[in-house]
């Protein structure tokens, strides 16, 4: 019999997406008590994406109105300032120019509201998860606590639940407003210059390969960081709990080496 391991069955794209979205589907149960604030955050995120996509269109309209549809030439603009006096009246130009700061103001307000609501919901969810995790731990058998190091359990409750908070804040905030922004921006670019937009979309997939490589390395580094954080918490907890014994046997140097190793 051959000792070779059987090759893993390659997953389809749908299976990969379904597996990746599994943890987020479980988090929906924790979000339900705060769904009102969560929905407000989603609406503001959609509004942010929609308003942001209008910014290039507003800039194009402003330059088209001021320069009468032609792009300004820096080399000849200085000698032809009188051309600005022709065309639309100055009041109309001012009103059109005010569209840019108005869009930026609305976009900033929507972004602030979206971030605030998502941060508020994530804090509440993490508080609930930590409470459930602690309640589960204290009811486990003594055999479990004999096998597990107390510092590692502390790290589970504190540091690793922070990953959930980061995911809820960053992912839930961007996963809804960024697609709207991308679709809106592409639509506006098609209206402005459809040929250039098509060329850009053809070249865009080449940018995904570096992002895929970086994403894998970033996930691996983040996983190692939190594992190292757990070891560091264990070392600190054991050191402070047994500080009398450490000082009695002059083991400070040994503990310093242990902490340095876990803090790599």
C-alpha positions as CSV (number, residue, x, y, z in Angstrom):
1,X,0.0,0.0,0.0
2,X,1.2,3.5,-0.8
3,X,1.7,5.8,2.1
4,X,0.9,8.9,0.0
5,X,-1.9,11.0,1.3
6,X,-4.9,11.3,-1.0
7,X,-5.1,14.6,-2.9
8,X,-7.6,17.1,-1.5
9,X,-10.7,17.7,-3.6
10,X,-10.6,21.1,-5.1
11,X,-13.5,23.3,-3.9
12,X,-15.6,25.2,-6.3
13,X,-15.9,29.0,-6.1
14,X,-19.4,28.7,-4.6
15,X,-18.1,26.3,-1.9
16,X,-15.2,28.6,-1.1
17,X,-17.5,31.6,-0.7
18,X,-19.9,29.7,1.4
19,X,-17.2,28.4,3.7
20,X,-15.7,31.9,4.0
21,X,-19.1,33.4,4.8
22,X,-20.0,30.8,7.5
23,X,-18.6,32.8,10.5
24,X,-20.4,35.9,9.4
25,X,-23.7,34.1,9.1
26,X,-23.3,32.9,12.7
27,X,-22.7,36.5,13.8
28,X,-26.0,37.5,12.4
29,X,-27.7,35.9,15.4
30,X,-25.7,38.2,17.7
31,X,-26.7,41.2,15.6
32,X,-30.4,40.7,15.8
33,X,-30.9,42.5,19.1
34,X,-29.3,45.5,17.6
35,X,-30.7,45.3,14.1
36,X,-32.2,48.8,14.1
37,X,-28.8,50.4,14.6
38,X,-27.3,47.9,12.1
39,X,-29.8,48.8,9.4
40,X,-29.2,52.5,9.9
41,X,-25.5,51.8,9.4
42,X,-26.2,49.9,6.2
43,X,-28.4,52.6,4.8
44,X,-25.7,55.2,5.5
45,X,-23.2,53.0,3.9
46,X,-25.2,52.7,0.8
47,X,-25.7,56.5,0.8
48,X,-22.0,57.0,1.1
49,X,-21.3,54.8,-1.9
50,X,-24.0,56.5,-4.0
51,X,-22.9,60.0,-3.1
52,X,-19.2,59.3,-3.6
53,X,-19.8,58.1,-7.1
54,X,-21.3,61.5,-8.0
55,X,-18.1,63.3,-7.1
56,X,-16.2,62.7,-10.5
57,X,-19.4,63.6,-12.4
58,X,-19.7,66.9,-10.4
59,X,-16.0,67.7,-11.1
60,X,-16.5,67.0,-14.8
61,X,-19.6,69.2,-14.9
62,X,-17.7,72.1,-13.2
63,X,-14.7,72.0,-15.5
64,X,-17.1,71.6,-18.5
65,X,-19.1,74.6,-17.5
66,X,-16.1,76.9,-16.7
67,X,-14.0,75.9,-19.8
68,X,-17.0,75.3,-22.1
69,X,-16.5,71.6,-22.6
70,X,-12.8,71.8,-23.3
71,X,-10.1,70.7,-20.9
72,X,-7.9,73.6,-19.7
73,X,-4.5,73.9,-21.2
74,X,-2.0,75.2,-18.5
75,X,0.4,76.6,-21.1
76,X,-2.2,78.9,-22.8
77,X,-4.5,79.6,-19.9
78,X,-2.4,82.5,-18.5
79,X,-2.6,84.4,-21.8
80,X,-6.3,83.8,-22.4
81,X,-7.9,84.6,-19.0
82,X,-10.4,86.7,-20.8
83,X,-12.0,83.5,-22.1
84,X,-13.3,82.9,-18.6
85,X,-15.5,86.0,-18.9
86,X,-17.6,84.4,-21.7
87,X,-20.2,81.7,-21.4
88,X,-22.3,81.1,-18.3
89,X,-22.8,83.9,-15.8
90,X,-20.6,83.9,-12.7
91,X,-23.6,83.1,-10.4
92,X,-24.3,79.9,-12.3
93,X,-20.6,78.9,-12.1
94,X,-20.6,79.5,-8.3
95,X,-23.7,77.4,-7.8
96,X,-22.2,74.6,-9.9
97,X,-18.9,74.8,-8.0
98,X,-20.7,74.5,-4.7
99,X,-21.8,71.0,-5.7
100,X,-18.3,69.6,-5.0
101,X,-18.1,70.7,-1.3
102,X,-21.8,69.8,-0.8
103,X,-21.2,66.3,-2.1
104,X,-18.0,65.9,0.1
105,X,-19.9,67.1,3.2
106,X,-22.8,64.7,2.7
107,X,-20.3,61.9,2.0
108,X,-18.4,62.7,5.2
109,X,-21.6,62.7,7.3
110,X,-22.7,59.4,5.8
111,X,-19.3,57.9,6.4
112,X,-19.2,59.1,10.0
113,X,-22.7,57.7,10.7
114,X,-21.9,54.4,9.1
115,X,-18.7,54.0,11.1
116,X,-20.4,55.0,14.3
117,X,-23.3,52.6,14.0
118,X,-21.1,49.7,13.0
119,X,-18.7,50.4,15.8
120,X,-21.5,50.6,18.3
121,X,-23.0,47.3,17.1
122,X,-19.6,45.5,17.1
123,X,-19.0,46.6,20.7
124,X,-22.3,45.3,21.8
125,X,-21.8,42.0,20.0
126,X,-18.3,41.5,21.4
127,X,-19.6,42.1,24.9
128,X,-22.3,39.5,24.4
129,X,-19.8,37.0,23.0
130,X,-17.3,37.5,25.8
131,X,-20.1,37.0,28.4
132,X,-21.2,33.8,26.7
133,X,-17.7,32.5,26.4
134,X,-16.9,33.2,30.1
135,X,-20.1,31.6,31.2
136,X,-19.3,28.5,29.1
137,X,-15.8,28.3,30.5
138,X,-16.6,28.5,34.2
139,X,-19.0,25.6,33.8
140,X,-16.4,23.3,32.2
141,X,-14.9,20.4,34.2
142,X,-11.7,20.5,36.2
143,X,-10.1,18.2,33.7
144,X,-10.4,21.0,31.2
145,X,-8.7,23.5,33.5
146,X,-6.0,21.0,34.3
147,X,-5.1,20.7,30.6
148,X,-5.4,24.4,29.7
149,X,-3.1,27.2,30.8
150,X,-5.0,30.0,32.5
151,X,-3.1,32.7,30.5
152,X,-4.2,31.1,27.3
153,X,-7.9,31.1,28.4
154,X,-7.5,34.8,29.3
155,X,-6.2,35.4,25.8
156,X,-9.1,33.6,24.3
157,X,-11.6,35.9,26.0
158,X,-9.8,39.1,25.4
159,X,-7.6,39.1,22.4
160,X,-9.3,36.6,20.1
161,X,-12.7,38.2,20.6
162,X,-11.1,41.4,19.4
163,X,-10.7,39.8,16.0
164,X,-14.5,39.5,15.9
165,X,-14.8,43.2,16.7
166,X,-12.4,44.1,13.9
167,X,-14.3,41.9,11.4
168,X,-17.6,43.4,12.3
169,X,-16.4,47.0,12.2
170,X,-14.2,46.8,9.1
171,X,-15.9,44.2,7.0
172,X,-19.5,45.0,7.7
173,X,-18.7,48.7,7.1
174,X,-16.9,48.3,3.8
175,X,-18.6,45.2,2.4
176,X,-21.8,47.2,1.8
177,X,-20.7,50.7,0.9
178,X,-17.7,49.9,-1.3
179,X,-19.6,47.8,-3.9
180,X,-22.2,50.6,-4.2
181,X,-19.3,53.0,-4.7
182,X,-17.6,50.8,-7.3
183,X,-20.8,50.3,-9.3
184,X,-21.7,53.9,-9.2
185,X,-18.2,55.1,-10.1
186,X,-18.0,52.7,-13.1
187,X,-21.4,53.9,-14.3
188,X,-20.3,57.5,-14.1
189,X,-17.0,56.7,-15.9
190,X,-19.0,55.1,-18.6
191,X,-21.0,58.3,-19.0
192,X,-17.8,60.3,-19.1
193,X,-15.6,58.2,-21.3
194,X,-16.8,54.6,-22.1
195,X,-13.7,53.7,-24.2
196,X,-11.2,54.5,-21.4
197,X,-13.5,52.8,-18.8
198,X,-13.5,49.6,-20.9
199,X,-9.7,49.6,-21.1
200,X,-9.5,50.1,-17.4
201,X,-11.9,47.2,-16.7
202,X,-9.9,44.9,-19.0
203,X,-6.6,45.7,-17.1
204,X,-8.2,45.6,-13.6
205,X,-8.0,41.8,-13.1
206,X,-4.2,42.0,-13.3
207,X,-4.4,43.9,-10.0
208,X,-6.1,41.0,-8.2
209,X,-3.2,38.6,-8.2
210,X,-0.9,40.7,-6.0
211,X,-3.9,41.3,-3.6
212,X,-4.5,37.5,-3.4
213,X,-0.9,36.8,-2.6
214,X,-0.8,39.6,0.0
215,X,-4.1,38.4,1.5
216,X,-2.8,34.9,2.1
217,X,0.4,36.2,3.8
218,X,-1.5,38.7,5.8
219,X,-3.9,36.1,7.2
220,X,-1.0,33.8,8.1
221,X,0.9,36.7,9.8
222,X,-2.2,37.7,11.7
223,X,-2.9,34.1,12.9
224,X,0.7,33.9,14.1
225,X,0.4,37.2,15.8
226,X,-2.6,36.2,17.9
227,X,-1.0,32.8,18.7
228,X,2.1,34.7,19.9
229,X,-0.1,37.1,21.9
230,X,-1.6,34.1,23.7
231,X,1.8,32.7,24.6
232,X,2.9,36.2,25.9
233,X,-0.2,36.5,28.1
234,X,0.5,33.0,29.5
235,X,4.1,33.9,30.3
236,X,3.0,37.2,32.0
237,X,0.2,35.5,34.0
238,X,2.5,32.7,35.3
239,X,5.3,35.2,36.1
240,X,3.1,37.6,38.1
241,X,1.3,34.7,39.8
242,X,4.5,33.1,40.9
243,X,6.6,36.2,41.4
244,X,7.6,35.2,45.0
245,X,8.9,31.9,43.9
246,X,10.8,33.5,41.0
247,X,12.5,36.0,43.2
248,X,13.3,33.4,45.9
249,X,15.2,31.3,43.4
250,X,16.6,34.3,41.4
251,X,14.8,33.2,38.2
252,X,14.3,36.7,36.8
253,X,16.7,36.1,33.9
254,X,14.9,32.9,32.9
255,X,11.5,34.6,32.9
256,X,13.0,37.5,30.8
257,X,14.1,35.0,28.2
258,X,10.7,33.3,28.2
259,X,9.0,36.6,27.7
260,X,11.3,37.6,24.9
261,X,10.7,34.2,23.2
262,X,6.9,34.6,23.4
263,X,7.1,38.3,22.3
264,X,8.9,37.5,19.0
